[in-house]
Amino acid sequence: MTWHNGLDRAPDWRRIMTKTYAVPPPPPHNEGKTVAAYTLNYGVVLGALLVGLGMVLPMILLVWIGAGVIAVAIVLGIVLSLVGLGQPRRRPAEAEAR
């Protein structure tokens, strides 16, 4: 038996292979740089900074404010994405038609 040199395959193996895959559509050209993504990212970073600062300085109120900023940033990022300021979405019917 040979190993991956083609002698153990049928001579016309390329013609008998089934094509059962579909090429996915190309991704958007914005590379994820959207208003929703920036809002979510900056909000989470700011909230994490406040939480960390609240832990270093023993201020439990600052920890809770940072957690609140993170929660608001997540909700705001989702809302902005649903409004249309995020990554464009394709419906399954549109993806199959192309």
N, C-alpha and C positions, 0 to 999 in steps of 0.2 A: 504494500500500500504506500502510495506517495503522500506527501504532506504539502498541501496548498500550492502545488505547482501546475495544477490544471489537468494532470493526467488522470486523476480519479473522478473527474466530472464528465458529464455527457458533452460531446463536442459542440452541441448547439444549446448550451445551457443559458445563454443570453436571450435567445428567442423564446424559450419556454418559461421564463420567469414572468410571473404575473405582476402587473403594475397596480397595486392596491393602495397606494399612498397618494395624497394630494399635497401639492406644494402650498405652504401657508402664504397668506398675503404679506407683502412687505410691511415692515413697521413704519409708523409715522416718522417724519424727519425731525421732530422736535426733541428727540432723545430724552423725553420725560421732563424737559425744562418748561413747566407750565406754572401758571399762577397758583393752582391748587397744590402742586408739589412743593413750591417754594414756601407757601403759607404754612403747610403742614410741617415741613422740615424746620423752618425758623422758629415756629411755635414750640415744637418739641425740644429743640436745642435750648431755647430760652427757658422753658419750664424745667428742663433737667439742670440747667445752670442755677436756677433759683432753688431747686430741691437740694442740690449739692451744697450751695452756700448756706442754706438753712440747716444742713446737718453739721457743717463745720462750725458755724456760729450757732450755738444752741438756741435756735429760734424756730419753734415748731410751727408758728404762724407762716413763716416763709416757706416751709416745706409744703404746707397745704395750699398756699398761693401758687407755688410751682406746679403742684399736681393739678390744680384747677386750670392753669395755663395750658398744660399738656392736654387735658380733656377738651378744652375749648378749641385748641388747635386741631385735634383729631376730628371733631365735629365740623369745624369750619372747612377743613380740607375735603371732607366727604361731600359737604354741601356744595362747595365750589366745583368739585368734579361732576356732581350731578347737574349743576346749572350749565355746564359746558365749558368750563375753564380748565379742565383737566385733559387727560389723554383721550383722544377720540376713540369711541367704541364702535364696533361693527356688530350688527345683528347677525345671527347665524344664517339667515336667508341671504344677506348681502355677501357673506363670505363664501357661500356655496355657489352663488351666481357668477362670481369672478373667476 
